[in-house]
């Protein structure tokens, strides 16, 4: 039961994998720490495997289970559709949900390509429904604090932005592609490899912190050219990129250097960035996510050096809602913060960032990267301001 002052937000989750678990946890936890007039209710869980979907729904407290996402769209007891499916189904589901007047929360990357992304943006904006895309790293407190410091002008003119996202889980040539567990290795389901899966996070963060990327030149590599496909049982060509490196120009005149690979032995999820400005520099690493490294050249010379800011105090972003200073939070809290901000946007009527349109700007950069890797020359992105 909810009070007269509280409005239920009935969620339909489509997909129940890793992201389905992260999102479900966020919906269950958010109200305990970020009070809102809106109370998420886990209304419907949709998955193709009915037995697995029922088990997931029971574990997380979903009221109903269906196996066809079209049934979700047709229901009148659903307010918001959360899309946690492989990338090749994002567009069809999101467009149908928007036309049905339902709010849409979509996993990244938004779309398979630029044209598909444009159709999604048009559908969402024509319907006028609340929307957001789950670029969760923005909402890790140390990353949000970096945004604040840049906004305050502490770095001065920015010269460099460099980022890495390194993994090592696809090195074995015996690893198959496709199916429910390994669709990220199948280009028909994922669209791209590390560019859309990992670099999209880096690009979203970079453009949020440092403004639009105007042009790129890139190099990609697929180290294992063929893998057995789980669905066919046959050896098939691999169409995704295993590794990508690109340099870029930002509209503010700064230079960017980005690298991502799934072939960096010893790294499971090393996402890091460093920003160098005329007055100060900032660095952050997901492996130590509650710390922001900061160097200020304006400090007294005898005391000048990198300082490690433990982002756990009440005056740090989001942290006053959690524990006492010094007690860190983790990866899952970035999703809770995203839901909290989404609920706040419903209260105020303001957009929930990143919107579909803003996530589409990241998609444009990803497309330019893949195009450059083929053309072997600089490519314009067409990206614009991201909030």
Secondary structure, DSSP 8 states (H G I E B T S, - for coil): ---TT-EEEEEEEE--SHHHHHHHHHHHHHHHHS--SEEEEEEEEE-SSHHHHHHHHHHHT-SEEES-HHHHHH-SS-SEEEE-S-GGGHHHHHHHHHHTT-EEEE-SS--SSHHHHHHHHHHHHHHT--EEE--GGGGSHHHHHHHHHHHTTTT-SEEEEEEEEE--TT--TT--BBTTTBGGG-HHHHSSSHIIIIIHHHHHHHHHHH--EEEEEEEEE-S--EEEBTTT-SEEE--S-SEEEEEEEETTS-EEEEEEES--TT-SSEEEEEEEESSEEEEEEGGGTTEEEEEETTS-GGG-S-EEEE--STTSTTGGGSSSTT----THHHHHHHHHHHHHHHHH----SS-HHHHHHHHHHHHHHHHHHHHTS-EE-------
